[in-house]
Amino acid sequence: MANQNEQNRCPHCNVALAPKGAHKISQPSPAQQALLEYVSPLDGPDRVKALKLVHDIVVYHSEEILDGEEKRALYQVKVLWDLIEDTFQNG
């Protein structure tokens, strides 16, 4: 049983996840804003599916061991699809 001091980890790539209720970024960075302006609301769900597919292929179908940098990159892919989902669900 996990205690409150332990961090939650991604079950796929074992990267530490932010705790529920953690402060979310209220304003995207200029680069994030440019990306979100590029992705139209109609393409958002397809972009999310594509990012999830890339994540799952690497996690489940790769025979290579993932190092820390690669795990962090996979976590950033997840952050990106969450950002796209949140933007188009709330926008």
N, C-alpha and C positions, 0 to 999 in steps of 0.2 A: 504494500500500500504506500503510495507516495505521500510525503508530508508537504507542508506548505513551503518549505525552504527549497524543495527540489523544483527544477525547471521542467516544464513539459517539453517533450521532444517530438519532432516529426517522426511518425512511425515508419516512414519510407527511407529517409536519409539521415535520421538521428540528429538533426540540427536543432538547437535550442529554440523554442518558440516563445514569443511574447505571451505573458499571462493574459487570460481573458480580462477584459476591462482595462487593459493597458491603454495609455494615451495614444490615440491614432494621430497621424499627421493631418492637421487641419487644412493646410494648404500644400498642394503639390509643388515640387521644385519646378523651375522653368523647363527642365528637360522632361519631367513627367507631364507637365501641362502640354508641351509640344506633342508628345506621344499621344496623349488622350485626344488632342484636337485632330490628330491624323486618323485615329480610329473612329469611324462613324458609329453611331448607336446601332445601326443595322448590322455592322460587322463585329460588334463587341462580343456576342455569344460565340461566333466562329473563332475569334482570337483567343478567347478563354479555352475553348475546346482544344485548339492547337497547342497552347501552352501546357495544358494538362497532359496532352498526348506526348509531347516532348519529355516532360517530367517523368511520366510513367514508363516510357521506352528506356530512358536512362536508368531508372531505378529497378525496373523489373526484367529488362531484357539485355542489359549490358553484363558482360562477364568480367568487366574490369572493376577493380576495387576503387571506390571513390575516396579521394583525399579530402581534407578539410576545405580547401578552396573550391573544389567541385561541389561539395555539399552546400557550401554557402551560396554558390551560384544557383543551385537547384532551389534553394530557399528563396532567392530573389525572383526566380521564375514564378514561384507560388505567390509572393508578394505582388508581383505585377498582375497576375490574373485576379487576385483579390481586389486590387485597385481598380481594374477595369470593370469587374462585376459591381463593386460599390458605386462607381461613377455612373454607370448606366442604370442601376436600380434606383438610385437616389436622384438622378438627374432628370 
